[in-house]
Amino acid sequence: LLVRGREPAWDRPLVDLGAGAATLAVLLGLSRHPGEWALVPAVAAAAVQVAAAGVILRRLALQVLGPLLACVAWVLLMGVAGVRGPRWYTAAVGLALLAVVSLWRRDRRRQNAAVATLEIVALELLGIAFLVGAPVAQAFTESVGSAFIATGIGIGLGVWGVGTRVRRRVTTAAVVILSSLAVVVAVPLVTLLPAWGGAGMWIAVAVIGLVAVVGATMLERAQDAVTGTRARLAEWTAGWE
């Protein structure tokens, strides 16, 4: 990458040299004891080399392979370090998939092709699901505080959507943020209901009914506010994907 301005004749020798070194490093790592650390930096170096080769040779397949190998290196690192918890693994998979989507979209944009095809959108949503799935699930099984991790991810997705001018990402971020906050509120209530007993259940029903009545009276005003907000958003996001 640092010698991008050199003669094109150096492309193949540089790529072959880097590929050979990365392959040798991985083979040496595999020859070690499975519990040792040697394979982790080898795979990480191979990820960097493959990504660089993809840029030099302008090959999308090699560019995409870079973040996937980086994900493998991270999973190996977590395994060797003895780290437990699904989010340490699923987050790496989600980030790798989103990196693949970004590279894929950039390549199609260069070819003046559509960047919001069904395959690209599905892969992007799958990557987001990997990012937020584990924190939301752990909010139910371990600690409700895990839902705040999903909220932070949603905020990051919103910033990403605004920066890339993609409505779909901003909408997905809003869904993630609202869903995670709903989990923060709902999980403690579900935990408290059995302790309240029958009286607590009736109180909960009364509160829900009161909220429904108040919500119905404010529905018309809320619809007007949503309509105005939607119009302003449409004007602000004019020209976005």
C-alpha atoms as one frame of an Amber mdcrd trajectory, in Angstrom:
protein
   0.000   0.000   0.000   2.870   2.360   0.761   4.346   1.828  -2.714   1.103
   2.296  -4.601   2.775   4.732  -7.008   5.444   2.252  -8.167   5.624   0.614
 -11.567   2.803  -1.910 -12.258   5.445  -4.550 -12.932   6.011  -4.753  -9.161
   2.407  -5.722  -8.443   2.738  -9.464  -8.794   6.144  -9.880  -7.063   4.973
  -7.866  -4.040   1.751  -9.845  -3.750   3.546 -13.183  -4.161   6.147 -12.244
  -1.541   3.498 -11.197   0.969   1.328 -14.237   0.240   4.254 -16.578   0.719
   5.237 -14.961   4.015   1.649 -15.038   5.317   1.206 -18.678   4.283   4.467
 -19.652   5.992   3.389 -17.829   9.166   0.041 -19.671   9.239   1.741 -23.044
   8.659   4.188 -22.351  11.486   1.271 -21.370  13.718  -0.558 -24.592  12.884
   2.537 -26.621  13.721   2.467 -25.300  17.289   0.376 -26.625  20.142  -3.322
 -25.729  19.586  -3.453 -23.799  22.843  -0.543 -21.517  22.015  -0.773 -17.985
  20.649   1.324 -18.432  17.511  -1.595 -18.861  15.109  -3.377 -15.647  16.152
  -0.841 -13.102  14.819  -0.238 -15.311  11.791  -3.887 -15.220  10.742  -4.108
 -11.499  11.562  -1.068 -10.829   9.354  -2.634 -12.946   6.604  -5.797 -10.828
   6.845  -3.792  -7.637   6.336  -1.827  -9.175   3.471  -4.941 -10.463   1.683
  -6.676  -7.098   1.998  -3.589  -5.299   0.667  -3.327  -7.739  -2.231  -6.984
  -7.128  -3.044  -6.369  -3.379  -3.200  -3.228  -3.716  -5.329  -4.754  -6.217
  -7.759  -8.234  -4.635  -7.586  -9.826  -7.982  -6.738 -13.032  -7.765  -4.716
 -12.785 -11.401  -3.564  -9.419 -10.763  -1.909 -10.613  -7.524  -0.325 -13.628
  -9.325   1.147 -11.461 -12.167   2.415  -9.438  -9.702   4.506 -12.109  -8.852
   7.117 -13.257 -12.472   7.195  -9.752 -13.630   8.109  -9.559 -10.837  10.674
 -12.739 -12.236  12.224 -11.161 -15.697  12.349  -8.084 -14.217  14.065 -10.295
 -12.535  16.679 -12.238 -15.748  17.360  -8.952 -17.631  17.775  -7.719 -14.942
  20.155 -10.856 -15.193  22.280 -10.543 -18.979  22.369  -6.875 -18.944  23.395
  -7.512 -16.250  26.015 -10.394 -18.280  27.439 -12.920 -15.462  27.012 -16.523
 -16.609  27.414 -19.715 -14.909  26.303 -21.351 -15.037  22.872 -21.184 -11.298
  22.184 -17.371 -11.417  21.927 -17.806 -13.754  18.968 -21.006 -12.526  17.345
 -19.813  -8.906  17.352 -16.725  -9.901  15.363 -18.882 -11.766  12.832 -21.242
  -8.781  12.537 -18.399  -6.305  11.971 -16.827  -8.603   9.383 -20.119  -8.874
   7.486 -20.608  -5.088   7.530 -17.050  -4.624   6.257 -17.829  -7.055   3.426
 -20.993  -5.089   2.621 -19.063  -1.804   2.495 -16.441  -3.259   0.156 -19.106
  -4.865  -2.016 -21.060  -1.615  -2.290 -17.932   0.347  -3.169 -17.059  -2.111
  -5.935 -20.569  -1.955  -7.414 -20.552   1.840  -7.188 -17.372   1.909  -9.256
 -19.138  -0.208 -11.859 -22.162   2.134 -11.813 -24.326  -0.777 -10.659 -27.070
  -0.859  -8.031 -25.711  -0.849  -4.463 -28.973  -1.732  -2.687 -29.626  -5.160
  -4.160 -31.492  -7.798  -2.170 -28.287  -9.736  -1.447 -26.408  -6.694  -0.144
 -29.305  -5.499   2.020 -29.847  -9.000   3.436 -26.153  -9.373   4.282 -26.135
  -5.940   5.928 -29.165  -6.750   8.079 -27.602 -10.087   8.994 -24.459  -8.293
  10.153 -26.527  -5.903  12.287 -28.430  -8.860  13.740 -25.134 -10.467  14.774
 -24.098  -7.213  16.454 -27.234  -6.659  18.541 -28.553 -10.220  18.932 -26.290
 -11.368  21.762 -26.648  -8.242  23.982 -30.442  -8.344  23.696 -30.544 -12.071
  24.474 -28.223 -11.608  27.458 -30.537  -8.889  28.784 -33.095 -11.664  29.368
 -30.713 -14.416  30.482 -27.985 -12.564  32.429 -28.242  -8.835  33.129 -30.639
  -6.210  31.857 -27.666  -3.876  31.549 -26.623  -5.794  28.434 -29.465  -4.068
  26.607 -27.578  -0.775  26.947 -24.828  -2.310  24.818 -27.417  -2.793  22.083
 -28.466   0.838  22.580 -24.880   1.965  22.063 -24.641  -0.169  18.936 -27.868
   1.401  17.684 -26.432   4.892  18.192 -23.333   3.859  16.263 -25.490   2.498
  13.450 -27.394   5.784  13.352 -24.168   7.774  13.019 -23.051   5.357  10.295
 -26.348   5.784   8.449 -26.166   9.585   8.593 -22.529   9.571   7.514 -23.225
   7.292   4.546 -26.595   8.939   3.763 -28.566   5.682   3.817 -32.130   5.887
   5.192 -32.315   2.144   5.780 -29.471   2.261   8.278 -30.948   5.185  10.189
 -34.316   3.396  10.368 -32.659   0.176  11.544 -30.738   2.137  14.172 -33.969
   3.669  15.472 -35.567   0.212  15.713 -32.539  -1.150  17.587 -32.477   1.769
  20.049 -36.216   1.653  20.777 -36.233  -2.142  21.092 -33.291  -2.186  23.491
 -34.827   0.541  25.655 -38.108  -1.378  25.690 -36.208  -4.435  26.915 -34.629
  -2.326  29.686 -38.112  -1.381  30.901 -39.888  -4.690  30.268 -37.461  -7.186
  31.804 -37.567  -5.759  35.371 -41.380  -5.554  35.208 -41.656  -9.186  34.127
 -39.331 -10.133  36.989 -41.378  -8.204  39.573 -44.843  -9.431  38.565 -44.594
 -12.902  40.182 -43.436 -11.302  43.446 -46.418  -8.950  43.517 -48.921 -11.765
  43.313 -52.575 -11.346  42.338 -52.892  -7.755  43.574 -49.844  -6.732  41.634
 -51.303  -8.197  38.452 -54.493  -6.158  38.842 -52.478  -3.013  39.489 -50.466
  -3.666  36.353 -53.655  -4.154  34.330 -55.084  -0.885  35.713 -51.915   1.011
  34.836 -51.914  -0.436  31.315 -55.563   0.574  30.886 -54.838   4.102  32.092
 -51.931   4.385  29.673 -54.166   3.137  26.845 -56.837   5.776  27.592 -54.293
   8.587  27.783 -52.649   7.302  24.619 -55.958   7.252  22.768 -56.707  10.856
  23.708 -53.283  11.956  22.519 -53.299   9.841  19.351 -54.539  12.590  17.057
 -51.900  15.046  18.255 -49.250  12.350  17.956 -50.306  11.633  14.380 -49.962
  15.328  13.498 -46.514  15.424  15.096 -45.429  12.268  13.276 -46.695  13.655
   9.964 -44.759  16.899  10.449 -41.638  15.038  11.538 -41.874  12.706   8.579
 -42.161  15.649   6.193 -39.103  17.317   7.721 -37.143  14.073   7.583 -38.101
  13.548   3.945 -36.850  17.043   3.141 -33.634  16.526   5.116 -32.877  13.134
   3.553 -33.674  14.158  -0.017 -31.131  12.504  -2.278 -30.265   9.760   0.222
 -30.269   6.102  -0.707
